[in-house]
Amino acid sequence: MLGGMQDWALRVTHLIDHAAREHGRQEIVTRWGDGSVTRTDWAGVARDARKLAQAFVAMGLEPGDRVATLAMNHDRHFTAWYGAIGMGGVIHTLNIRLFDEQLIYIVNHAEDRVLLYDAQFQPVVDRLRPHLTSVEHYISFDQPGGYDALIAARDGDYVWHMGDERDPCMLCYTSGTTGHPKGVLYEHRSTLLHAMAEVSPSVFDLSPETVMLPIVPMFHAASWGLPFAGAAAGVKFVFSVTNDAPVLHRLMVDEGVTHSAGVPTVWLAMFQHLDATGEELGKLRLVTIGGSAAPRAMVERLMKMGVRVGHAWGMTETSPIGTMGAPPAGWDELSFEKQVDVVCKQGRVPFGVELRVVDEDGGVLPRDGASSGRLQIRGPWVIKRYFKADEDATEDGDWFDTGDVALIHPDGTMQITDRAKDVIKSGGEWISSVELENAAVGCKGVAEAAAIGVPHPKWDERPILLIVRKADAQVCPDALRSELSAKVAKWWLPDEILFVDSLPHTGTGKLLKTALREEYRDYRLPI
Amino acid sequence: MLGGMQDWALRVTHLIDHAAREHGRQEIVTRWGDGSVTRTDWAGVARDARKLAQAFVAMGLEPGDRVATLAMNHDRHFTAWYGAIGMGGVIHTLNIRLFDEQLIYIVNHAEDRVLLYDAQFQPVVDRLRPHLTSVEHYISFDQPGGYDALIAARDGDYVWHMGDERDPCMLCYTSGTTGHPKGVLYEHRSTLLHAMAEVSPSVFDLSPETVMLPIVPMFHAASWGLPFAGAAAGVKFVFSVTNDAPVLHRLMVDEGVTHSAGVPTVWLAMFQHLDATGEELGKLRLVTIGGSAAPRAMVERLMKMGVRVGHAWGMTETSPIGTMGAPPAGWDELSFEKQVDVVCKQGRVPFGVELRVVDEDGGVLPRDGASSGRLQIRGPWVIKRYFKADEDATEDGDWFDTGDVALIHPDGTMQITDRAKDVIKSGGEWISSVELENAAVGCKGVAEAAAIGVPHPKWDERPILLIVRKADAQVCPDALRSELSAKVAKWWLPDEILFVDSLPHTGTGKLLKTALREEYRDYRLPI
């Protein structure tokens, strides 16, 4: 017996239709690299997306074809997502921070037929072009004869392609530190459900009152899904092509930004700007931090400024929202310190996804706030199989192994303790490199810290700490070790503390632990 | 080309699983008719729902079978929803306010196999029983040998039935004022999408910080979907078997209620209680009013107490959320009066549904804030076909005609102007009976008002007003007409004002206009 309700395919085009129809005058603002600010709105984005879809059809693109972008956050890039998806295509965002060889591999593997790019990346495109086997059309977002000419030539009289809700709509490659990048192929259905979940008060808390400045780039994990969720909620968007703290701060104040989202380093730079200028954060009230763990000091400072902090965890394979920190029941009765404790964990799953932690034999561990194990996830916006892979990326019952090590508290709050491959194995026990780094960053004079395991004849591995000092700070190993000893178990204390000028990072700003481990592979501890 | 994400059927069982797993200790409180208060939690509800599902299976129930309830709001009733749906069944809530003949028709039409009921309705059940052709099991929620015995006999070791996401999960009959009631058969998919939309800040704004007291009965339009949305968000629920203002107020304060939802009359009674006692509303911060239009004075009073008012519109055929009032962009810059103006309209659609207004020939009218016409709706939680009907309830392109008369403002805000059948047609123009009533209720000494059209030789119809005075209030027709003339167009002023002791209402508390029109059919205006 079937129910009596209507058919309604879960297609991403419903998002842009809704935003244009119900929130058509809500602004989409872009601050360009030259300092100019332009404005369109949801109605304008929808209109131009239809024109772009017409242009793609005229180029001979078919549903399912991939359209790549090599671009920063701006309204044309944003419009291109809806244009490509609207004609049945798959938008494929390239990470500008990757090396040429990785980009070449990715574009050829994806078989992108179109490449849209910012003029600032013309040199990259010129280098790649001889090696790209599938791209037929190179279109600049901001040079004569490019995007604007395509749009101008069309009338926008176009009806979105209608297909199955399991059709793909977006392709993102993971920026792994080893092996070839792997593609995650999002579907209309998964993207729509993810967007609906993100609107929730416990995730991004989006409404027409929201003015959202996504600092997380569109080329990274679909900008955490915000371009889709923002359409469902009808937010005002503010995009910036550059991410210098003074520019972002000016935009926040001028445009009345209420929500922002980005990796921790963005906020460190913002604090320096605030310290230097004495300025405040305007109407900002919710900051989402993800990508890597937010240091406690950062969380405290934002909260003391009256800004709620949402600490998120996720990955390209999870669309990307896996968990989000949000006030639990009884939040108002907690002390400030307890509130910070809550925020420093990684939060809870939104309705839809499910987590578990398993031991090395795959046995499911209890949610006791103590048992740490490999974090696994499943749900409607979690990967099943990488693009063009021969087998599923999931284990029994659709569980995807995240490569993170975590524990789950009895109330469902998840706490990342480490990346599985970054755990330091000392005497059969695990030392969390992340916790050690967080403890070190909280010490006086420390700007950045990396903890890695190096070989030890007795304990198998022992931790060493690599420290970047703050400018002009005086820090000695003994003082630091003494400060650390108040924060971590004695056997976690590093066997060696080394001061370095800088640490290596991946294209997405994470510590490049593989390079560090390689560099210190033969390091001899003074035993 | 298929995408790479996971299969995940949109089944209602995901809701109870999520709530039990992630918010298991969040309380579900019931205040019973005898004044006692009992507590369970999401984990307890899930456990008992599994036991109940086992009991249904043991009775021989099959997926798709209907399980009826005749009950008030309490945790056992709530658990029965998830138990019946979890075994693949269809929960069918009977409206306790219907007449016996209507209930008999509905139960037999639905072919309910089980009837769960509150002891207070034992006399009703005894009267109906000889006429019910399909019910095999009569189970009392609160008498020995009833619900508790069923639960106690089972171990809860049960895996939810898995089926298609288009399977039905719930059946609600519309309490029409004419003709046979018609059944709306909700699906797992429609219910889940509706629940996800309801969590949004622009709809019910639900999170684990929410303490929700649904005053809207579970037997009316699925309690506006709150039992499902509350699970997705992990709220604390507070249920009350009785709806006297002092009882509800005590519960609000004792349980820290933050959100409530009910028809306007509930709040009128609450105001009287507050006036009599000098009490306040505790932590209440969001009140949703639906069912019929909220008078402006009510909206103002709640807002002045610091409570946000969400003015909702919907119907059983729309699951029921069609629109919801929520702060638009720029809300904080509006004056209090302008904010009240916004709230007094019916709000905007959540992502998913779409509205239009059409003229008498079916021509689509502009969204200009002036063109009033028949309101039509479509979307994933809107009806396609009534239960057992031979043809669809929708017109071209899935549009469902709501029977309401409305206009849509350029920003998408919808404003109900009347029920199509209640419009007063005077000289070829329409007079909104709802607006006339609202204007009258805002006048001094008026407790309730009904406007109906009566025959007029020249104008076809002219309005008369039936007024129930407030206790001890002195109101004369001339004073009222004079007050009204400042609020409505001159030609809208009623030709006659009559004072009555009471007005007739439908089972769901709406003015029974058909009865009034019937009563005054031959009324002669003094011309």
Interface residues (C-beta under 8 A of the other chain):
Chain A: M1 L2 G3 G4 M5 Q6 D7 W8 H14 L15 H18 R21 E22 H23 R25 Q26 G64 R166 D167 P168 C169 G183 V184 L185 Y186 E187 H188 R189 S190 L193 M196 A197 V199 S200 P201 S202 D205 L206 S207 P208 E209 A232 A233 G234 K236 S319 A326 P327 P328 A329 W331 D332 R348 V349 F351 G352 E354 R378 G379 P380 W381 V382 I383 K384 R385 Y386 F387 T394 D398 D411 G412
Chain B: M1 L2 G3 G4 M5 Q6 D7 W8 H14 L15 H18 R21 E22 H23 R25 Q26 G64 R166 D167 P168 C169 G183 V184 L185 Y186 E187 H188 R189 S190 L193 M196 A197 V199 S200 P201 S202 D205 L206 S207 P208 E209 A231 A232 A233 K236 S319 A326 P327 P328 A329 W331 D332 R348 V349 F351 G352 E354 R378 G379 P380 W381 V382 I383 K384 R385 Y386 F387 T394 D398 D411 G412
